[in-house]
Amino acid sequence: MNRIKNWIFFLCGIGLMIFLDQLTKMIAVTKLKGQKPVPLIPGVFEFSYTENHGAAFSSFQGKGLALVCVTVLVLVFILYKYAAIPSDRRMLPIRICFAMIVAGAIGNMIDRIANRYVVDFLYFKLINFPVFNVADCYVCIAVFLFAIFAFFFYKEEEIDFLFHLKNQVAQKEDNK
């Protein structure tokens, strides 16, 4: 029952995050497209509409189909690994990180499929950071938190399931 409950919360959380991502992008398109940037904190942070035809930091420009294919492969891998997460409560932070990564990937993939570009609108002007969106925030925050959890919260054997295939290969090599 715990596994089913975990999957339900996982899918509902992903759905909610995708909804919020798409809602913010829709607002950005209707309020910011064709307009001058809107400073939230002058000289530091602003809303600035852009269309990213690539991936992170505008890399892989014009490679939308390839990015969609890679995203699908990454999603399949993450879902496979999610299924391996032990169902106990201690693994909740990892489940949340996985949900955030999946939601971010799907949010941007929806844009790539529907528009052939990703809507970006959040800009840290102070450090001239590339313009990004809510889906990007999900992925970056999740990866950062996952690293913190992996290094400082979980013992190595608790997250061993993440490296299951690697460990099988290593064990076979050790047996030779």
Backbone as JSON Lines, residues from 0, in Angstrom:
{"i":0,"aa":"M","n":[0.82,-1.2,0.0],"ca":[0.0,0.0,0.0],"c":[0.86,1.26,0.0]}
{"i":1,"aa":"N","n":[1.98,1.22,0.74],"ca":[2.87,2.39,0.78],"c":[3.4,2.75,-0.6]}
{"i":2,"aa":"R","n":[3.74,1.74,-1.39],"ca":[4.27,2.0,-2.73],"c":[3.22,2.7,-3.59]}
{"i":3,"aa":"I","n":[1.98,2.23,-3.52],"ca":[0.91,2.86,-4.31],"c":[0.69,4.29,-3.85]}
{"i":4,"aa":"K","n":[0.68,4.48,-2.54],"ca":[0.51,5.83,-1.97],"c":[1.66,6.75,-2.42]}
{"i":5,"aa":"N","n":[2.88,6.23,-2.4],"ca":[4.04,7.02,-2.85],"c":[3.89,7.42,-4.31]}
{"i":6,"aa":"W","n":[3.46,6.48,-5.15],"ca":[3.28,6.79,-6.58],"c":[2.17,7.83,-6.79]}
{"i":7,"aa":"I","n":[1.09,7.72,-6.02],"ca":[0.0,8.7,-6.16],"c":[0.48,10.09,-5.79]}
{"i":8,"aa":"F","n":[1.17,10.21,-4.65],"ca":[1.7,11.52,-4.25],"c":[2.73,12.03,-5.25]}
{"i":9,"aa":"F","n":[3.57,11.14,-5.74],"ca":[4.58,11.48,-6.74],"c":[3.91,12.08,-7.98]}
{"i":10,"aa":"L","n":[2.93,11.38,-8.53],"ca":[2.27,11.83,-9.75],"c":[1.45,13.1,-9.52]}
{"i":11,"aa":"C","n":[0.78,13.2,-8.37],"ca":[0.03,14.42,-8.05],"c":[0.96,15.61,-7.87]}
{"i":12,"aa":"G","n":[2.08,15.39,-7.19],"ca":[3.06,16.46,-7.02],"c":[3.62,16.94,-8.35]}
{"i":13,"aa":"I","n":[3.93,15.99,-9.22],"ca":[4.43,16.33,-10.56],"c":[3.37,17.13,-11.31]}
{"i":14,"aa":"G","n":[2.13,16.66,-11.26],"ca":[1.05,17.38,-11.94],"c":[0.89,18.8,-11.44]}
{"i":15,"aa":"L","n":[0.93,18.99,-10.13],"ca":[0.81,20.33,-9.55],"c":[1.97,21.22,-9.98]}
{"i":16,"aa":"M","n":[3.19,20.69,-9.93],"ca":[4.35,21.49,-10.33],"c":[4.33,21.84,-11.81]}
{"i":17,"aa":"I","n":[3.91,20.91,-12.65],"ca":[3.8,21.2,-14.09],"c":[2.75,22.28,-14.31]}
{"i":18,"aa":"F","n":[1.62,22.17,-13.61],"ca":[0.58,23.19,-13.72],"c":[1.13,24.57,-13.37]}
{"i":19,"aa":"L","n":[1.84,24.67,-12.25],"ca":[2.4,25.96,-11.82],"c":[3.42,26.49,-12.84]}
{"i":20,"aa":"D","n":[4.24,25.61,-13.36],"ca":[5.22,26.0,-14.38],"c":[4.51,26.55,-15.62]}
{"i":21,"aa":"Q","n":[3.54,25.8,-16.11],"ca":[2.84,26.22,-17.33],"c":[2.03,27.49,-17.09]}
{"i":22,"aa":"L","n":[1.45,27.64,-15.9],"ca":[0.71,28.85,-15.56],"c":[1.63,30.07,-15.57]}
{"i":23,"aa":"T","n":[2.81,29.94,-14.96],"ca":[3.73,31.08,-14.93],"c":[4.22,31.42,-16.34]}
{"i":24,"aa":"K","n":[4.42,30.41,-17.17],"ca":[4.84,30.67,-18.55],"c":[3.73,31.34,-19.34]}
{"i":25,"aa":"M","n":[2.48,30.93,-19.11],"ca":[1.35,31.55,-19.78],"c":[1.23,33.02,-19.38]}
{"i":26,"aa":"I","n":[1.42,33.3,-18.09],"ca":[1.39,34.68,-17.62],"c":[2.53,35.47,-18.25]}
{"i":27,"aa":"A","n":[3.71,34.86,-18.33],"ca":[4.86,35.54,-18.94],"c":[4.57,35.88,-20.4]}
{"i":28,"aa":"V","n":[3.96,34.96,-21.12],"ca":[3.64,35.21,-22.54],"c":[2.64,36.35,-22.65]}
{"i":29,"aa":"T","n":[1.59,36.33,-21.84],"ca":[0.54,37.36,-21.97],"c":[0.96,38.72,-21.43]}
{"i":30,"aa":"K","n":[1.79,38.75,-20.41],"ca":[2.15,40.03,-19.78],"c":[3.52,40.58,-20.18]}
{"i":31,"aa":"L","n":[4.44,39.69,-20.6],"ca":[5.82,40.13,-20.84],"c":[6.26,40.12,-22.3]}
{"i":32,"aa":"K","n":[5.67,39.24,-23.11],"ca":[6.11,39.12,-24.5],"c":[5.93,40.45,-25.23]}
{"i":33,"aa":"G","n":[6.99,40.89,-25.86],"ca":[6.97,42.15,-26.6],"c":[7.07,43.39,-25.73]}
{"i":34,"aa":"Q","n":[7.26,43.19,-24.43],"ca":[7.35,44.31,-23.49],"c":[8.79,44.47,-23.0]}
{"i":35,"aa":"K","n":[9.07,45.62,-22.44],"ca":[10.36,45.84,-21.8],"c":[10.41,45.01,-20.52]}
{"i":36,"aa":"P","n":[11.63,44.64,-20.08],"ca":[11.75,43.89,-18.82],"c":[11.1,44.66,-17.66]}
{"i":37,"aa":"V","n":[10.56,43.9,-16.72],"ca":[9.9,44.49,-15.55],"c":[10.77,44.23,-14.33]}
{"i":38,"aa":"P","n":[11.43,45.29,-13.82],"ca":[12.29,45.1,-12.64],"c":[11.47,44.78,-11.39]}
{"i":39,"aa":"L","n":[11.87,43.74,-10.7],"ca":[11.26,43.42,-9.41],"c":[12.12,44.04,-8.31]}
{"i":40,"aa":"I","n":[13.42,43.85,-8.44],"ca":[14.41,44.52,-7.59],"c":[15.36,45.2,-8.58]}
{"i":41,"aa":"P","n":[15.22,46.53,-8.76],"ca":[16.0,47.22,-9.79],"c":[17.5,46.9,-9.73]}
{"i":42,"aa":"G","n":[18.04,46.52,-10.89],"ca":[19.45,46.2,-11.01],"c":[19.83,44.82,-10.51]}
{"i":43,"aa":"V","n":[18.87,44.1,-9.93],"ca":[19.17,42.8,-9.34],"c":[18.37,41.69,-10.03]}
{"i":44,"aa":"F","n":[17.04,41.81,-10.01],"ca":[16.18,40.75,-10.52],"c":[15.02,41.36,-11.3]}
{"i":45,"aa":"E","n":[14.74,40.77,-12.47],"ca":[13.64,41.27,-13.27],"c":[12.95,40.16,-14.04]}
{"i":46,"aa":"F","n":[11.74,40.45,-14.48],"ca":[11.01,39.57,-15.38],"c":[11.33,40.02,-16.79]}
{"i":47,"aa":"S","n":[11.89,39.13,-17.58],"ca":[12.32,39.47,-18.93],"c":[12.01,38.3,-19.86]}
{"i":48,"aa":"Y","n":[11.07,38.48,-20.76],"ca":[10.61,37.41,-21.63],"c":[11.66,37.06,-22.69]}
{"i":49,"aa":"T","n":[11.95,35.77,-22.8],"ca":[12.8,35.27,-23.9],"c":[12.28,33.91,-24.35]}
{"i":50,"aa":"E","n":[12.64,33.55,-25.56],"ca":[12.31,32.25,-26.1],"c":[13.62,31.5,-26.34]}
{"i":51,"aa":"N","n":[13.8,30.42,-25.61],"ca":[15.03,29.64,-25.67],"c":[14.8,28.45,-26.61]}
{"i":52,"aa":"H","n":[15.48,28.46,-27.74],"ca":[15.36,27.38,-28.72],"c":[16.37,26.27,-28.47]}
{"i":53,"aa":"G","n":[17.02,26.31,-27.32],"ca":[18.01,25.28,-26.98],"c":[17.72,24.69,-25.62]}
{"i":54,"aa":"A","n":[18.78,24.4,-24.89],"ca":[18.67,23.84,-23.55],"c":[19.26,24.83,-22.55]}
{"i":55,"aa":"A","n":[19.76,24.33,-21.43],"ca":[20.32,25.19,-20.39],"c":[21.39,26.12,-20.96]}
{"i":56,"aa":"F","n":[21.33,27.37,-20.54],"ca":[22.29,28.39,-20.97],"c":[22.31,28.54,-22.49]}
{"i":57,"aa":"S","n":[21.17,28.26,-23.12],"ca":[20.98,28.38,-24.57],"c":[21.89,27.45,-25.37]}
{"i":58,"aa":"S","n":[22.35,26.38,-24.75],"ca":[23.15,25.4,-25.49],"c":[22.22,24.56,-26.38]}
{"i":59,"aa":"F","n":[22.79,23.91,-27.37],"ca":[22.06,23.04,-28.3],"c":[20.93,23.78,-29.03]}
{"i":60,"aa":"Q","n":[21.18,24.99,-29.46],"ca":[20.18,25.77,-30.19],"c":[19.7,25.02,-31.42]}
{"i":61,"aa":"G","n":[18.38,25.02,-31.63],"ca":[17.8,24.39,-32.8],"c":[17.78,22.88,-32.77]}
{"i":62,"aa":"K","n":[18.08,22.27,-31.64],"ca":[18.12,20.8,-31.52],"c":[16.92,20.3,-30.71]}
{"i":63,"aa":"G","n":[15.74,20.89,-30.95],"ca":[14.55,20.59,-30.16],"c":[14.17,19.13,-30.15]}
{"i":64,"aa":"L","n":[14.15,18.48,-31.3],"ca":[13.77,17.07,-31.37],"c":[14.75,16.21,-30.58]}
{"i":65,"aa":"A","n":[16.02,16.48,-30.72],"ca":[17.03,15.73,-29.97],"c":[16.85,15.95,-28.47]}
{"i":66,"aa":"L","n":[16.55,17.18,-28.07],"ca":[16.34,17.48,-26.65],"c":[15.11,16.76,-26.11]}
{"i":67,"aa":"V","n":[14.06,16.68,-26.91],"ca":[12.86,15.94,-26.49],"c":[13.21,14.46,-26.32]}
{"i":68,"aa":"C","n":[13.94,13.9,-27.25],"ca":[14.34,12.48,-27.17],"c":[15.2,12.22,-25.93]}
{"i":69,"aa":"V","n":[16.16,13.07,-25.67],"ca":[17.01,12.92,-24.48],"c":[16.17,13.05,-23.21]}
{"i":70,"aa":"T","n":[15.24,14.0,-23.22],"ca":[14.37,14.18,-22.06],"c":[13.55,12.93,-21.79]}
{"i":71,"aa":"V","n":[13.0,12.33,-22.82],"ca":[12.22,11.1,-22.65],"c":[13.09,9.99,-22.06]}
{"i":72,"aa":"L","n":[14.31,9.84,-22.56],"ca":[15.22,8.82,-22.02],"c":[15.54,9.08,-20.55]}
{"i":73,"aa":"V","n":[15.8,10.33,-20.21],"ca":[16.1,10.69,-18.82],"c":[14.88,10.41,-17.94]}
{"i":74,"aa":"L","n":[13.69,10.75,-18.43],"ca":[12.48,10.49,-17.65],"c":[12.27,9.0,-17.41]}
{"i":75,"aa":"V","n":[12.49,8.19,-18.42],"ca":[12.35,6.74,-18.27],"c":[13.34,6.23,-17.2]}
{"i":76,"aa":"F","n":[14.58,6.71,-17.26],"ca":[15.59,6.3,-16.29],"c":[15.19,6.73,-14.88]}
{"i":77,"aa":"I","n":[14.72,7.98,-14.73],"ca":[14.34,8.48,-13.41],"c":[13.15,7.68,-12.86]}
{"i":78,"aa":"L","n":[12.17,7.38,-13.7],"ca":[11.02,6.6,-13.25],"c":[11.45,5.18,-12.84]}
{"i":79,"aa":"Y","n":[12.39,4.63,-13.58],"ca":[12.94,3.32,-13.24],"c":[13.61,3.37,-11.86]}
{"i":80,"aa":"K","n":[14.39,4.39,-11.62],"ca":[15.07,4.54,-10.34],"c":[14.09,4.88,-9.22]}
{"i":81,"aa":"Y","n":[13.04,5.67,-9.56],"ca":[12.03,6.0,-8.55],"c":[11.38,4.72,-8.03]}
{"i":82,"aa":"A","n":[11.11,3.79,-8.93],"ca":[10.48,2.53,-8.54],"c":[11.36,1.74,-7.57]}
{"i":83,"aa":"A","n":[12.66,1.99,-7.57],"ca":[13.59,1.28,-6.7],"c":[13.76,1.93,-5.34]}
{"i":84,"aa":"I","n":[13.21,3.13,-5.15],"ca":[13.36,3.82,-3.87],"c":[12.59,3.06,-2.8]}
{"i":85,"aa":"P","n":[13.25,2.74,-1.69],"ca":[12.53,2.08,-0.59],"c":[11.35,2.94,-0.15]}
{"i":86,"aa":"S","n":[10.27,2.31,0.27],"ca":[9.04,3.06,0.56],"c":[9.0,3.69,1.96]}
{"i":87,"aa":"D","n":[10.06,3.54,2.73],"ca":[10.01,4.12,4.08],"c":[10.07,5.65,4.04]}
{"i":88,"aa":"R","n":[9.61,6.24,5.13],"ca":[9.47,7.71,5.24],"c":[10.82,8.44,5.09]}
{"i":89,"aa":"R","n":[11.88,7.82,5.49],"ca":[13.2,8.46,5.42],"c":[13.59,8.82,3.99]}
{"i":90,"aa":"M","n":[13.04,8.14,3.02],"ca":[13.37,8.38,1.6],"c":[12.52,9.48,0.97]}
{"i":91,"aa":"L","n":[11.65,10.12,1.75],"ca":[10.79,11.18,1.22],"c":[11.58,12.3,0.53]}
{"i":92,"aa":"P","n":[12.69,12.78,1.09],"ca":[13.43,13.83,0.39],"c":[13.89,13.41,-1.02]}
{"i":93,"aa":"I","n":[14.31,12.17,-1.18],"ca":[14.73,11.7,-2.51],"c":[13.53,11.64,-3.44]}
{"i":94,"aa":"R","n":[12.4,11.15,-2.93],"ca":[11.2,11.09,-3.76],"c":[10.79,12.49,-4.22]}
{"i":95,"aa":"I","n":[10.88,13.46,-3.33],"ca":[10.54,14.84,-3.69],"c":[11.5,15.38,-4.74]}
{"i":96,"aa":"C","n":[12.79,15.12,-4.57],"ca":[13.78,15.56,-5.57],"c":[13.48,14.95,-6.94]}
{"i":97,"aa":"F","n":[13.18,13.66,-6.96],"ca":[12.85,13.01,-8.23],"c":[11.62,13.65,-8.86]}
{"i":98,"aa":"A","n":[10.59,13.94,-8.05],"ca":[9.38,14.57,-8.57],"c":[9.68,15.94,-9.16]}
{"i":99,"aa":"M","n":[10.53,16.71,-8.5],"ca":[10.89,18.04,-9.01],"c":[11.64,17.94,-10.33]}
{"i":100,"aa":"I","n":[12.55,16.99,-10.44],"ca":[13.3,16.83,-11.69],"c":[12.35,16.42,-12.82]}
{"i":101,"aa":"V","n":[11.47,15.47,-12.54],"ca":[10.52,15.03,-13.56],"c":[9.61,16.18,-13.98]}
{"i":102,"aa":"A","n":[9.08,16.93,-13.02],"ca":[8.19,18.05,-13.33],"c":[8.91,19.1,-14.17]}
{"i":103,"aa":"G","n":[10.14,19.41,-13.81],"ca":[10.91,20.4,-14.58],"c":[11.17,19.93,-16.0]}
{"i":104,"aa":"A","n":[11.55,18.67,-16.13],"ca":[11.82,18.12,-17.46],"c":[10.56,18.11,-18.32]}
{"i":105,"aa":"I","n":[9.45,17.68,-17.75],"ca":[8.2,17.64,-18.52],"c":[7.71,19.05,-18.84]}
{"i":106,"aa":"G","n":[7.83,19.97,-17.89],"ca":[7.41,21.36,-18.13],"c":[8.11,21.97,-19.32]}
{"i":107,"aa":"N","n":[9.42,21.8,-19.4],"ca":[10.16,22.34,-20.55],"c":[9.92,21.53,-21.82]}
{"i":108,"aa":"M","n":[9.69,20.22,-21.68],"ca":[9.41,19.4,-22.85],"c":[8.07,19.79,-23.47]}
{"i":109,"aa":"I","n":[7.1,20.13,-22.64],"ca":[5.81,20.6,-23.16],"c":[6.03,21.82,-24.05]}
{"i":110,"aa":"D","n":[6.84,22.76,-23.57],"ca":[7.15,23.96,-24.37],"c":[7.83,23.59,-25.68]}
{"i":111,"aa":"R","n":[8.81,22.71,-25.61],"ca":[9.55,22.33,-26.82],"c":[8.63,21.7,-27.86]}
{"i":112,"aa":"I","n":[7.71,20.87,-27.4],"ca":[6.79,20.21,-28.33],"c":[5.74,21.19,-28.85]}
{"i":113,"aa":"A","n":[5.16,21.99,-27.97],"ca":[4.07,22.89,-28.35],"c":[4.55,24.12,-29.12]}
{"i":114,"aa":"N","n":[5.7,24.67,-28.72],"ca":[6.15,25.96,-29.27],"c":[7.42,25.87,-30.1]}
{"i":115,"aa":"R","n":[8.15,24.77,-29.94],"ca":[9.5,24.61,-30.5],"c":[10.53,25.52,-29.82]}
{"i":116,"aa":"Y","n":[10.17,26.02,-28.67],"ca":[11.09,26.79,-27.82],"c":[10.55,26.73,-26.39]}
{"i":117,"aa":"V","n":[11.4,27.1,-25.44],"ca":[11.02,27.14,-24.04],"c":[10.89,28.6,-23.62]}
{"i":118,"aa":"V","n":[9.8,28.91,-22.94],"ca":[9.58,30.27,-22.44],"c":[10.39,30.47,-21.17]}
{"i":119,"aa":"D","n":[11.25,31.47,-21.18],"ca":[12.04,31.86,-20.01],"c":[11.69,33.29,-19.65]}
{"i":120,"aa":"F","n":[11.72,33.62,-18.36],"ca":[11.31,34.96,-17.97],"c":[11.9,35.47,-16.66]}
{"i":121,"aa":"L","n":[12.67,34.66,-15.96],"ca":[13.29,35.07,-14.7],"c":[14.75,35.42,-14.96]}
{"i":122,"aa":"Y","n":[15.17,36.61,-14.56],"ca":[16.51,37.08,-14.9],"c":[17.18,37.76,-13.72]}
{"i":123,"aa":"F","n":[18.32,37.19,-13.28],"ca":[19.16,37.84,-12.26],"c":[20.13,38.77,-12.98]}
{"i":124,"aa":"K","n":[19.72,40.0,-13.08],"ca":[20.5,41.0,-13.81],"c":[21.83,41.3,-13.12]}
{"i":125,"aa":"L","n":[21.83,41.29,-11.82],"ca":[23.03,41.62,-11.04],"c":[24.23,40.78,-11.45]}
{"i":126,"aa":"I","n":[24.01,39.51,-11.7],"ca":[25.12,38.62,-12.07],"c":[25.04,38.2,-13.53]}
{"i":127,"aa":"N","n":[24.11,38.79,-14.28],"ca":[23.93,38.49,-15.7],"c":[23.77,36.98,-15.94]}
{"i":128,"aa":"F","n":[22.98,36.37,-15.05],"ca":[22.71,34.94,-15.16],"c":[21.74,34.71,-16.31]}
{"i":129,"aa":"P","n":[21.88,33.61,-17.06],"ca":[20.93,33.36,-18.16],"c":[19.48,33.37,-17.67]}
{"i":130,"aa":"V","n":[18.58,33.83,-18.51],"ca":[17.15,33.88,-18.19],"c":[16.64,32.45,-18.05]}
{"i":131,"aa":"F","n":[15.79,32.2,-17.07],"ca":[15.32,30.85,-16.79],"c":[13.83,30.87,-16.45]}
{"i":132,"aa":"N","n":[13.28,29.72,-16.06],"ca":[11.86,29.64,-15.74],"c":[11.65,28.76,-14.51]}
{"i":133,"aa":"V","n":[10.39,28.55,-14.15],"ca":[10.07,27.78,-12.95],"c":[10.51,26.32,-13.09]}
{"i":134,"aa":"A","n":[10.34,25.72,-14.26],"ca":[10.78,24.33,-14.48],"c":[12.28,24.21,-14.25]}
{"i":135,"aa":"D","n":[13.04,25.19,-14.72],"ca":[14.49,25.18,-14.49],"c":[14.8,25.24,-12.99]}
{"i":136,"aa":"C","n":[14.0,26.04,-12.26],"ca":[14.19,26.13,-10.81],"c":[13.98,24.77,-10.15]}
{"i":137,"aa":"Y","n":[12.91,24.06,-10.57],"ca":[12.65,22.74,-10.01],"c":[13.88,21.84,-10.15]}
{"i":138,"aa":"V","n":[14.42,21.79,-11.36],"ca":[15.55,20.89,-11.64],"c":[16.78,21.29,-10.84]}
{"i":139,"aa":"C","n":[17.13,22.57,-10.88],"ca":[18.33,23.04,-10.17],"c":[18.22,22.85,-8.66]}
{"i":140,"aa":"I","n":[17.08,23.21,-8.09],"ca":[16.89,23.05,-6.64],"c":[16.94,21.57,-6.27]}
{"i":141,"aa":"A","n":[16.29,20.72,-7.06],"ca":[16.28,19.29,-6.76],"c":[17.67,18.68,-6.83]}
{"i":142,"aa":"V","n":[18.43,19.03,-7.83],"ca":[19.79,18.48,-7.97],"c":[20.66,18.96,-6.81]}
{"i":143,"aa":"F","n":[20.55,20.23,-6.45],"ca":[21.31,20.77,-5.33],"c":[20.94,20.04,-4.03]}
{"i":144,"aa":"L","n":[19.63,19.93,-3.76],"ca":[19.19,19.25,-2.54],"c":[19.6,17.78,-2.54]}
{"i":145,"aa":"F","n":[19.47,17.14,-3.69],"ca":[19.85,15.74,-3.79],"c":[21.32,15.56,-3.42]}
{"i":146,"aa":"A","n":[22.17,16.44,-3.91],"ca":[23.6,16.36,-3.58],"c":[23.82,16.54,-2.08]}
{"i":147,"aa":"I","n":[23.14,17.5,-1.49],"ca":[23.26,17.72,-0.04],"c":[22.82,16.46,0.72]}
{"i":148,"aa":"F","n":[21.66,15.92,0.33],"ca":[21.16,14.71,1.0],"c":[22.13,13.54,0.82]}
{"i":149,"aa":"A","n":[22.63,13.36,-0.39],"ca":[23.51,12.24,-0.68],"c":[24.81,12.32,0.12]}
{"i":150,"aa":"F","n":[25.34,13.52,0.29],"ca":[26.62,13.67,0.99],"c":[26.49,13.81,2.5]}
{"i":151,"aa":"F","n":[25.38,14.38,2.99],"ca":[25.32,14.71,4.4],"c":[24.16,14.09,5.19]}
{"i":152,"aa":"F","n":[23.17,13.53,4.52],"ca":[22.0,13.03,5.23],"c":[21.92,11.51,5.19]}
{"i":153,"aa":"Y","n":[22.12,10.94,4.02],"ca":[22.0,9.49,3.87],"c":[23.35,8.81,4.0]}
{"i":154,"aa":"K","n":[23.31,7.59,4.54],"ca":[24.49,6.75,4.52],"c":[24.6,6.13,3.15]}
{"i":155,"aa":"E","n":[25.79,5.76,2.77],"ca":[26.03,5.21,1.43],"c":[25.13,4.01,1.14]}
{"i":156,"aa":"E","n":[24.96,3.13,2.11],"ca":[24.14,1.95,1.87],"c":[22.65,2.28,1.71]}
{"i":157,"aa":"E","n":[22.21,3.43,2.24],"ca":[20.81,3.82,2.1],"c":[20.45,4.22,0.67]}
{"i":158,"aa":"I","n":[21.42,4.77,-0.03],"ca":[21.15,5.22,-1.41],"c":[21.81,4.31,-2.44]}
{"i":159,"aa":"D","n":[22.22,3.15,-1.99],"ca":[22.86,2.18,-2.87],"c":[21.96,1.78,-4.05]}
{"i":160,"aa":"F","n":[20.65,1.82,-3.84],"ca":[19.72,1.44,-4.9],"c":[19.89,2.31,-6.15]}
{"i":161,"aa":"L","n":[20.39,3.52,-5.98],"ca":[20.59,4.41,-7.12],"c":[21.69,3.91,-8.04]}
{"i":162,"aa":"F","n":[22.6,3.15,-7.49],"ca":[23.76,2.67,-8.25],"c":[23.71,1.17,-8.45]}
{"i":163,"aa":"H","n":[22.52,0.62,-8.39],"ca":[22.32,-0.83,-8.44],"c":[23.01,-1.47,-9.64]}
{"i":164,"aa":"L","n":[22.81,-0.95,-10.84],"ca":[23.43,-1.55,-12.02],"c":[24.95,-1.46,-11.94]}
{"i":165,"aa":"K","n":[25.43,-0.32,-11.47],"ca":[26.87,-0.14,-11.33],"c":[27.44,-1.15,-10.35]}
{"i":166,"aa":"N","n":[26.74,-1.38,-9.25],"ca":[27.22,-2.32,-8.25],"c":[27.23,-3.74,-8.79]}
{"i":167,"aa":"Q","n":[26.24,-4.11,-9.59],"ca":[26.22,-5.45,-10.18],"c":[27.44,-5.65,-11.07]}
{"i":168,"aa":"V","n":[27.76,-4.66,-11.87],"ca":[28.93,-4.75,-12.74],"c":[30.2,-4.84,-11.9]}
{"i":169,"aa":"A","n":[30.28,-4.02,-10.85],"ca":[31.46,-4.03,-9.99],"c":[31.6,-5.39,-9.29]}
{"i":170,"aa":"Q","n":[30.47,-5.98,-8.85],"ca":[30.53,-7.28,-8.2],"c":[30.99,-8.36,-9.16]}
{"i":171,"aa":"K","n":[30.54,-8.32,-10.39],"ca":[30.96,-9.3,-11.39],"c":[32.45,-9.2,-11.63]}
{"i":172,"aa":"E","n":[32.96,-7.94,-11.69],"ca":[34.38,-7.75,-11.9],"c":[35.19,-8.24,-10.71]}
{"i":173,"aa":"D","n":[34.65,-8.04,-9.49],"ca":[35.33,-8.5,-8.27],"c":[35.39,-10.02,-8.22]}
{"i":174,"aa":"N","n":[34.38,-10.69,-8.77],"ca":[34.31,-12.16,-8.74],"c":[35.27,-12.8,-9.73]}
{"i":175,"aa":"K","n":[35.8,-12.06,-10.69],"ca":[36.7,-12.63,-11.7],"c":[38.06,-12.95,-11.13]}
